[in-house]
Structure formats: C-alpha cells, structure tokens
Amino acid sequence: MNCPRCDSALPEDAAFCPSCGNRARSGPGTGGSPTHPYSSGRPPIRAYPRPGVVYYQQPAGLNELCVVGAVVGVVSLLLPLFGITGIIGLACSIGGVCQTSRNSQRGSALGVIGIVLSVLSLVYVVFLVAQASSLAS
C-alpha cells in the first residue's frame, strides 16, 4: 500500500504516512476520507535542529594579544624600564583590540585595560624623567 499524497510505501497497519503525516487509509475511526492530520495541510514543523544548519555562531575564543597587553601593562606600572614595557604593552593592546573587532573575538575590554595601564606607565616614566632632570639641575 502506498501513501496517496507522497506515494511512499506504507506498512499495512499504518494509520498515517511516516514521511508526510497524511492519513494512510480511511475507516470508521478516521473520518471517511484520506486527509492530512493537520488543519493547514502542511507537514509539521520540525522542532529539532536540522543537520548542517548553524542557528547561533558562538564568538571565537579570547584574544591572546589582549591578555598579553593587559599583563604587560600591569608589569609596566610595577617595573617601568625606561618606558620600554609601556610601549610593548601599548602595542600589544592596540593590536589585540584591532584583532578582536576584525575577528569577532572576545577580550577587547582586556585590550582597553592594557592601553590605559600602558599609557599611565608612560606618563609615569615621563614624570620620573622630569623629576630626575629637575633634581640634577
């Protein structure tokens, strides 16, 4: 026996087609005519995810350059080596923030923190150099 709607093979005792959901046979309990069990006549909406369909794309991982920039920014405040650590932290943080916006990665807040700490470190180094030059004269 075949389905009157989709013409797929049906078992003899089937009340509905397993492919399309159409009534397979008419009888005393089925209403007399082979109709679809749903009022709209459309196949049911699948509530489970379909294979190969991306419903939500999770953002990529944490940007390592932002983490390095934040860590070097903290180190540059604690150990201002003539501003070198501040410059390295600033470069890493700016590069990390650019990468996060381009690649949809997380960690831009760490990059901004690294930028702020590195700039503060550079201002501190300039202050120390100004203090040293005023003491020398």
C-alpha positions as CSV (number, residue, x, y, z in Angstrom):
1,M,0.0,0.0,0.0
2,N,1.3,3.5,-0.9
3,C,0.6,6.9,0.5
4,P,-2.0,8.9,-1.6
5,R,-0.1,12.1,-1.0
6,C,3.7,11.3,-1.3
7,D,3.5,7.8,-2.8
8,S,5.9,6.3,-0.3
9,A,5.5,2.6,0.8
10,L,3.4,2.2,3.9
11,P,3.0,-0.8,6.3
12,E,-0.4,-2.4,6.1
13,D,-1.4,-1.4,9.6
14,A,-0.3,2.2,9.3
15,A,-2.8,4.9,10.1
16,F,-0.6,7.8,9.0
17,C,2.3,8.1,6.5
18,P,5.7,8.2,8.3
19,S,7.1,10.5,5.6
20,C,4.5,13.2,5.2
21,G,1.9,12.6,8.0
22,N,-1.0,12.1,5.7
23,R,-3.7,9.6,6.7
24,A,-3.0,6.3,5.1
25,R,-6.4,4.8,5.0
26,S,-10.0,5.7,5.6
27,G,-12.0,3.7,8.1
28,P,-14.7,4.0,10.7
29,G,-12.5,6.0,13.1
30,T,-10.7,8.1,10.6
31,G,-13.4,10.3,9.3
32,G,-14.0,8.6,5.9
33,S,-11.5,10.5,3.7
34,P,-7.7,10.4,3.5
35,T,-6.8,13.9,4.7
36,H,-3.8,15.4,6.4
37,P,-3.9,15.2,10.3
38,Y,-3.1,18.9,10.5
39,S,-5.7,21.5,9.6
40,S,-3.4,23.5,7.3
41,G,-2.5,20.6,5.1
42,R,1.3,21.3,5.5
43,P,3.8,18.9,7.0
44,P,4.6,19.5,10.7
45,I,7.4,21.9,11.6
46,R,10.4,20.1,12.8
47,A,11.3,21.2,16.3
48,Y,14.7,19.6,16.4
49,P,17.8,21.1,14.8
50,R,18.5,20.2,11.2
51,P,22.0,18.9,10.5
52,G,24.3,21.4,8.8
53,V,22.3,24.4,9.9
54,V,24.0,26.9,12.2
55,Y,21.5,28.6,14.4
56,Y,23.9,30.5,16.6
57,Q,27.5,31.1,16.0
58,Q,29.5,31.4,19.2
59,P,32.1,34.1,19.1
60,A,35.7,32.9,18.8
61,G,37.9,32.5,21.8
62,L,39.7,35.0,23.9
63,N,42.3,37.1,22.0
64,E,45.7,36.3,23.4
65,L,47.2,39.6,22.3
66,C,44.8,41.5,24.5
67,V,45.7,39.3,27.5
68,V,49.4,39.9,26.9
69,G,48.8,43.6,26.6
70,A,46.9,43.8,29.9
71,V,49.6,41.7,31.7
72,V,52.4,43.8,30.3
73,G,50.5,47.0,31.2
74,V,50.4,45.8,34.8
75,V,54.1,44.9,34.7
76,S,54.9,48.3,33.2
77,L,53.3,50.0,36.1
78,L,55.3,47.9,38.6
79,L,58.6,48.0,36.6
80,P,58.9,51.0,34.4
81,L,62.1,50.1,32.4
82,F,62.6,53.5,30.7
83,G,59.2,53.1,29.1
84,I,60.0,50.0,27.1
85,T,57.5,47.8,28.9
86,G,54.8,50.5,28.5
87,I,55.5,50.7,24.7
88,I,55.4,46.9,24.4
89,G,52.1,46.8,26.4
90,L,50.6,49.6,24.3
91,A,51.5,47.9,21.0
92,C,50.1,44.5,22.2
93,S,46.9,46.0,23.5
94,I,46.2,48.1,20.4
95,G,46.9,45.1,18.1
96,G,44.7,42.9,20.2
97,V,41.8,45.4,20.2
98,C,42.1,45.6,16.4
99,Q,42.0,41.8,16.1
100,T,39.0,41.4,18.3
101,S,36.9,43.8,16.3
102,R,38.0,42.2,13.0
103,N,37.7,38.5,14.0
104,S,34.7,38.8,16.4
105,Q,36.8,37.6,19.3
106,R,36.4,38.3,23.0
107,G,38.8,40.2,25.1
108,S,38.5,43.8,23.8
109,A,38.0,45.0,27.4
110,L,41.3,43.5,28.4
111,G,42.9,45.3,25.5
112,V,41.5,48.6,26.6
113,I,42.7,48.0,30.1
114,G,46.1,47.3,28.7
115,I,46.1,50.5,26.7
116,V,45.1,52.6,29.8
117,L,47.7,50.9,32.0
118,S,50.5,51.3,29.4
119,V,49.7,55.0,28.9
120,L,49.7,55.5,32.6
121,S,53.0,53.8,32.8
122,L,54.4,56.0,30.0
123,V,53.1,59.1,31.8
124,Y,54.8,57.9,35.0
125,V,58.1,57.4,33.2
126,V,57.9,60.9,31.7
127,F,57.2,62.2,35.3
128,L,60.2,60.3,36.6
129,V,62.5,61.7,33.9
130,A,61.2,65.2,34.6
131,Q,61.8,64.8,38.3
132,A,65.3,63.4,37.7
133,S,66.2,66.3,35.4
134,S,65.0,68.9,37.9
135,L,67.0,67.3,40.7
136,A,70.1,67.2,38.5
137,S,70.0,71.0,37.8
